[in-house]
Amino acid sequence: MEKDLLTVVRQRAQSWLDGKYDDETKAKVAGMLKNEDTTELVESFYKDLEFGTGGLRGIMGAGTNRMNIYTVGAATQGLANYLKKEFGREKQISVVVGHDCRNNSRLFAETTANIFSANGIKVFLFEDLRPTPEISFAIRLLGCKSGVVVTASHNPKEYNGYKAYWEDGAQVIPPHDNGIIKEVGKVKNVEDIKFEGNPDLIEIIGRDVDNIYLNKIKDLSLSPDIVAKHSDLKIVYTPIHGTGITLIPEALKMCGFKNVITVDEQCVISGDFPTVVSPNPEEPAALKLAVEKAKAVDADIVMASDPDADRMGIAVKNDKGEWVLFNGNQTAQMFVYYMLRRNKELGLLKGKEYIVKTIVTTEQIAAIAKSFNVPYYDCYTGFKWIAAIMRENENKLRYICGGEESYGFLVEDFVRDKDAVSACTMMAEVAAWAKDNGMTVYDLLRSIYCKFGFSKEKGISVVKKGKSGAEEIEAMMKQFRTTPPEELAGSKVVCIKDYQSLRMIDLVGGTSTNMEMPDTSNVLQFFTEDGTKVSIRPSGTEPKIKFYIEVKLPLADAAEYDAVNTKAEEKVNAVKKSLGLDK
């Protein structure tokens, strides 16, 4: 089998040497073919880099399974072909193209722009790197039919990616994602790709769009008087070498915050991410320099955005003066509570508002929404599904905010993807509001727990590599479906939701009902009598099966926070044991 694979790989590599590829690429391929160690050759050519529902993402390099101008070119040619099918009657189809800080991102963005223009499609190309949410905004602002962002989000430096967006500014969902995938699959040869751009159809955009976007973010403020009162709030911000530096410090200052302190070492724009192993605001190590700076200047809050500035993480001081990182669920709770409370205080809740969360995000958000009599929606993981609900409710209901546990939040409706630019300005406002009410951000979170009960969430990823790993993951999902747990940490399972069959089973009432969702998804959820929730799903991008555990405990007084947190940790471990994850 391995010999057969190597033969196929060598044939595929040889076709690149014989085809219309550039000399630098051919030299790299020739080097791989000559190398006695065939590892790189096999990894680069054993399959095509798949254009999935989220676009492309992969390691950069020469080969069919790598991010390069040819795999990007095939993706763009396929997308262009699909746009011409869908909007062929339009006088002029237009798209927006943007990119992040990664190595080759500008090259891939310009390649994308050239191919669109060669296909007769008008391109609005950002002059330089910009946050992903601004590309979403620009699609709507400029009335475009689609858009592309060249980014690999928070992946390691070796990676790059390609996200496709639709005319509403959201990442593509069915049926368009499948339609694009089919068209990309039809681009079999490099000769099928129109690389020679038409400069007349490429318009460079930048500051004009920035100004409109920033002014709309400024208008989101719910407490401008409080911000003015606490304009000296000490904010330490790091872009982790990414696009956030282009707009976030300016956005904070425009919103009235005068004391924004940046982490100079991480303001250096670099696709090598020299100060971190992983440019991910979920990772404590990525915020280490920012926390050190916060200690030195005695800051009120630390904020970080990932390389394409769509996700935000924060750190605050606890009651002992120690700096702690909040997880995405904790930050989302504060956003929802603050925005609903201020909307109510300002008389803005008219009975036609709603919020959105993903199914694996904390149920605390549902409890908070219910307390304000504001409906909430549950949707699948990924902001494209939050955007789909926004599209359904457009001009009918008012969107207040939405979020997911993986550090993505959106507090406006003029963008249709998670937005760290607006999230940072709104979180600064939350901190100012808390201060005005005699609280720190940490105090605010504890007060929310006292109102709605304490919640602790834990994400666990079990890695299963290769073909055998994929089979093992499939077997695990089948086992959980056919033999679901009867109890978790001693609490009886009372409800099961299976998003593959779209059935909800009430084990107490003995009933089974249909769930309304836009599509099926390989996700299982178990709910217990004591409020524990477990969600299980295979990763769509990595060889992992993911478990999301949420446990609930009462919290009568903020002073009991540490003790209750310890109990919750013990309960999480007991749930892990019930699921067989303690081995």
N, C-alpha and C positions, 0 to 999 in steps of 0.2 A: 504493500500500500504506500509506504513512504517513498519507494523508488518511483512508483507511478506518479505520485504527487510532485516529486522533484522534476520529472520529465515534463509534466504540464507547466510547472513554474518556469523552467528554462525556456520552453516554447513561448510563453507569454512575455518573458523578459526579452527574448530575441525579437519579438514583434515590435518592441519599443526601439530596439537598435535599428530595425529595418524601416520603421515608420517615420512620419513627419514630426519628429520630436526635436527639441533644441539640442545643441551640442553638449551643453552642460549636463542635461538630463541623461543623454546617451553615455557620457563618460561615467556617470554614477552607476548606471545599469551595467556597463561593461566591467566596472570594478567589482560589482557584486557577483557577476558571472565568473570572474577569474578567482574570486576568493574561495579557498578550500572550505572555509566555514560557511555553510550555506544558510545559516540562521537568518541573516538579514534578507537574503534573496527570497527565501520562502515567505517570511513575514510580509515582504513588500509586494509579492505577486500571487500568493496562494488564493486570493479572492479579490473581488472588486470592493472598494470602499462603498458600503451600502448607503444610498440616499433613503433615509427613513422618514418617519412622520415629522421628525424635528429637523430634518436636513442632513448635513454631513458633520462628522466629528472624527478626527483621527490624528495619528502621528504624522508630522510633516516629513516629506522625502520623496524620492522617485519611486514609481510603482503604482499598480492598480489599486492597492490597499493603503495608499498614503494620500495625505493632503498635498496637492500640488496644482499647478495651473491647469493640468489636463483633467484631473478629477473635478476641480472647481468648474472648469470649462464645460464638462459634460453635464454637470448639474445645472449650470446657467442656460445652456442650450436647451435642455429639456424643459426648464421652467419657462423660457422664452416661447418655446413651441406650444406649451399649454396655455400661456397667456393669450397667444394669438388665436388659439381655438376658442377660448372663453370670451374674449373681448374683440374678436375680429371686426366687428361692426363699428367699433370706436374709431373716431377720426385719428386719434393719437393715443396709444397706450403709453403710460409713464410709470416709472418705478423709482424708488429711493435706494441708494446703496451707501452703507456706512461700514465702519470697522473699528476694532479695538486696538490695543497696544501691542499685540503679539507679533513675533517675528513673522514676516511675510504677509501680514494682514493688509498692508497698503497694496502690495503687489496683487494679492487675490481680489481686493476690492476693485482695483483698476482693470484687472482682467475681466471681472464680472461686468463692469460698466461697458467695456469695449464690446463684449459679446452681445449684451442687450442692444446696444446701439447698432451693431452690425445686422441685427435682426429687425431694425426699424423701430425700436422701442426707445422712447425718450428717457434719459437717465438724469436724476438729480443726485450727484455724487458729492458727499461731504468732503470739504477741503482737507480734513485731517481727522484723527481719531475723535469719536464722540460716544457718549453713553448709549447703550442699546435702546433705552426708553425714548431717547430723542429721535431715533430712526422711526420707531412706532408712531410718535407724534407727527413727524414730518410726512409720513404716508397719508395720514388723515388731513393734515393742513394743506398739502399740495394736491389732494384729490387723486392720488396714485392708485393703481390697481394692485400693486405688489411692492415688495421691498426685500432687500437682503442685508443681513448683518454678518460680517466676517468676524467670528469670535468663537472661542472654546470655553467661554465663561471662566470658571475657576479651576479648570484642568491644569496639570503640570505644563511646564514651558515647552515640552516637545510637541504639544498638540495645537491644532487650530481647528476651526469649524465654520459652518455655513448655515445660517438660519434663514428660512424663507417665511415671509409675511404676506398676508392677504390685504385686500383693500380697506378693511376695517382697522388695520394697524395691529392685528393679532397674528400670532403664528398660525400656519394653516392647519385646519382640521378636516375631517371627512365632509364632503367627498373630494375636496380639492387636493388634500395630501396624497391620496391614492392616485388621483389623476396625474399629478406631477411625477410621482414615483414611476408610473407607467411610461411617461414621456422620457424621463431620464434614462430608463432602461432601454429605450429604443436607440439611444445615441451609442452606437457600437464602436465607431472608429473616430480617430482624431480628425479625419477629413470632414466629419459631420459637424464639427464645431467651427463657427464663424468667429475667428479671433480678431480679424481686422476691423477695428472700431470706426465709427463715424463721429468725428469730433463735433459736428454740427448738432448732434443729438445728445451731447453730454454737457450738462450745466453744473458748474461747481457752486455748492451752497455752503453756508456756514453761519456767520455772525447774525444775519437777518433772522434765521430760524432760531438760533440761540436766544435772541432777545424776546421773541414771541413766547417761546417755551418758558423762559425764566419768569416773565411777567405773569404768565398763567399760574405758575407754581406759587409766586408771591401772593396771588389772589386767593389761594387756598386757606390762608390763615383764618383760624376761628377765634384767636385771642390776640389781635395786634396790640391792644393796650397793655396786656400783660407782658408781651415780648418787649415792648418799648421800656417797660418798667425794669425788666431784667435783661437788658441788651448786653450787659457785661458778663453774662453766663459764659463760663470758661469751657469751650468745646475743643477737644483735641480730635483732629480728623486725619485719617490716612486713606489714600486711594490704592494702596498696595501696588504701586507702580502703574496703575491703570488709568482708564478714561475719566474716572470721577474727578480728577484734578482739573479737568477742563471746565467744569460747571459747578461742582458742589460747594467749594468755598465761596464762590461768587453768589450762589443761590442763598446760602446762609446769611451772607452780608446783606443782600437785597431784602431778605425777610426781617432784617433788623438786628441780627446778632453780630456784634462788633468785635468779639473776642474769640475769633476762630484761629486756633493754633495748629499748623500742619506739621506732620512728621517729615522733615526735610529729606531724609534718606529714602523714604518711600514715595516722595513726590517726583522722583526721577522716573520718567516714562521709559519702561524697558520690558521687552518680551522675555527677558532672561530672569525677571523677578529676583534680583540679586540678594535681597535681604530675607527671603523666605524660602522654605522648601515647597510649600503649597500656598498659592495666593487666594486663600479661601477664608472669608471672615468667620466661618464656623470653627476654624482651628485656632486654639489659644496662641500658638506660636506665631501666627500671622499678625496678631495684635500686640505682641510682646513689646515692640518698640513704642507703639502708641501708649500703652499702659505705663511704660517707663517715663515717657514724656508727661503723662497725666500726673504721675506722682511728683515729678519735678516742679510742675507749675500749679499743683493742687487744683486740678480741673474738676468740673462738675460731671462731665460725661465724655466718653470716648466713642467715636463712630468710625466705622470702616466700610468701604465698598469694595466689591470684587472687581476684577480687571475690566469688565464691560459695564460696571456700575448699574446693574439691575438688582443686586442683592446687598443688603446692609446688615452689619452686626454691630452690637454695642457692648460696652463695658461700663460699669458704675461702681461706686463705693458702697459696701454694705454697712450695716450698723456698727461694725467694728473698725471701719475705716479701711478695710481690705478691698482691693479691686477684684470684681467678679464679672464674668461674661454671662450675658443672658442668652438663652436659646431662642430660636425662631418662634416657638409657641408663646414664650413669655412676652416677647416684644409685640407679637400680634395681639395678645390680650390687652396690652396697654393702649395700642392704637385704637382698637375697637371701643374700649371703655371710654377713652378720652373723647373720641370723635362723636360717639353717641351721646355722651353726657353734655358736651358743649352744644351739639345740635339741639338737644332738648332745652337747655338753658337759653339758647338764642331763639327759641320758638320755631325752629326749622323742621321739626318732625310733624309732618302733615298726614301721616298714614300711607304715604306712597314711597317710602324709602326701603332699601334693603342692603344687606351685606352678603359677602360670599366667603366661604372657606373651602378647602379641599377635604376630602373624606378622611385623610390621615392626620389632619391638623386637630389640635385640642378641642374637646367638646366644651371647654370653658367659654369659647366664643359664642357657641349656641346659647349657653346660659345667660351670658351678658346681653345678647341680642333680645332674648325673651323678656329680660327684666325691663327693657325699654320699649317692649311691644313692637320691635322692628323685625320683620321676617328675615330669615337667613337661608341661603342656598348651600347645599353640599355638592361639590363637583369632584371630578377626578383630579389626580395629581398633575400639576402643570398649569401654568398661567393661561395657556390657550383656552382651557376649559372655563376659567373665570371670565375671560374675555367673551366666550361664547354666550354666557348668561347675560353679560352686559349688552351684547348685541340683541339678544331676544327681548330685553326690557327697554331698549332705547326708545326714548320719547313716550314711554309709558310709566316707568318708575324711576326714582332717583337713586343712583348708586352712591353709597357713602364710602365704603372701603372694602377691601378684600385682602386675603393673605394666605400664606401656606407656611408650614413648619420649617421649610428649607430656606428661611431668611428672605422670602420674597413678599413685598407689600405694595399695594397700590391705593393711594388716597385720592385719586382723581379719575375722571372718566375721559379726559382728552388724550390719555395714553392707554394702550390695551396690552400692556405687558408690565411685569413688576418693575418698580422704579425706585432706585436708591437715591436719586436726586430729591424727589419730593419726600421720600421717607426720611431722609436726613433732616430736612427743614421742619417736617412735622414732629419728628422725635425731639428736636431742639425745643420746639414749642411745648411739647408735653413736659419736658424738663423744666422749662420756665414756669409753666402752670403749676407744676408740683411744688416748685420753690415758693411761688406766690401763696400756696396753700400750706406752707410750713412743712413740706415734705421733700425728701430726696426722691429720685426715680426708684430707688430700692424700696423706700417706704410706700410709694404708690403701688408697686407690684404686690407687696404684702397686704395692703389694704384691699386690693382686688381679691386676693386669696381669702381674706377674712369674710368678704361679702359673698363670694361664690364657691367657697371650698378650695382646699389646696389640691393642686394637680401636679403630678410629676410625669414627665414623658421621657422615654428612652428609645432611641433608635438602634437597632442591631442589624448588621449586615453579615450574612454568612456567605463566604466566597466559595464557589464551586467552579473551577476552571475546566475549560475544554469540553469536548463532546460528552464525556462521561459526566462532567459536572452539570451540564444542561439537562441530561437525563435524570440526574439525581434531584435537581430542583423541581423538575416536572413530577417526579415521584413524590416529593415532599408535599407539593400542592395537592396532588391526588389523595394522599393519605389524610391531610387535614380536611379535605372535602368529604371523603367517605367515612372517616372516623374522627369527627370533630371532638375537641375536649369537652368533657361534661362540667368541669370546673377549672378555674384558674386561681391559684393561690388560695384555695379553700372556698371561693365564692362561685356559686352555681352560674353556668352560662345560661342566659335567658333569651338571647336573640342572636341569630346568625344572619349576616348579609353576604350574599354571594353575587358579586358583580359580573361573573361570567354567565350565570344563568339569569341574572337580574331578579332573584327571588330573595325575599326576607322571611325568615322563619321565626315565628314567635313560639318559643319552646314552653312558655307558661300557658298561653291560650291555645296552643296546638294548631295555629293557623299559619298559612303560607300565602304571602301576597307578592304581587309584581312591584318592582321598583322602576320608576321612570328615570331613565338616563339616556343620553344621546347615543350611546354605543355600549357594547359590552367591554369588560376589562378583567384581566386575570387577578382579581383582588378578593380576598376573604376577610371578613371582620367578625369578631366575637365580642359580645357585650355581656357583662355579668351583673348579678344583683347589686353588688356594691359599687357599681360605676366604672369598673375596669373596662378598658377597650383595647383590643389587640387587632391590628391590621397586618395582613401578610400579603406580599406581592413580589414576584420576580422583578428584578431591575430590567428596564428596557434597553439600557446602554452598557451594562457591565455584567460579568458572570457572577451575579449575586442574587440571593433571596433576602428580601428586607422584611424585618419585623418592627412594627411601631407599637410600643407598649405605653399605655396611659393609665395611671392609677389615681384614685381620688381618696382624700382623707379630709375630715373637718379641720378647720383652723379657727379657733375661737378668739385668739389674741395673737397679735404680731410677735409678742415676746416668745411664743411657743413655736415660732417658725422653724428654728434649727432642729428642735426635737421631732417635729412632724416631718420635716424633710428627711431625717434619718429613718423614721418609720416607713416613709414612702419608698426609700431606697431598698429597704428590706423587703417590702412588698413587691417591688419590681423584680428583685432577685428570685422571689418565690414564684412569680409569674413565668420567669425564664425557665425555672425548673419544671413547671407544669408543661411547658412547651418543648422540653427536652433540649434547651439551649444552654444548660449549665455545664455541659461536658467539655 
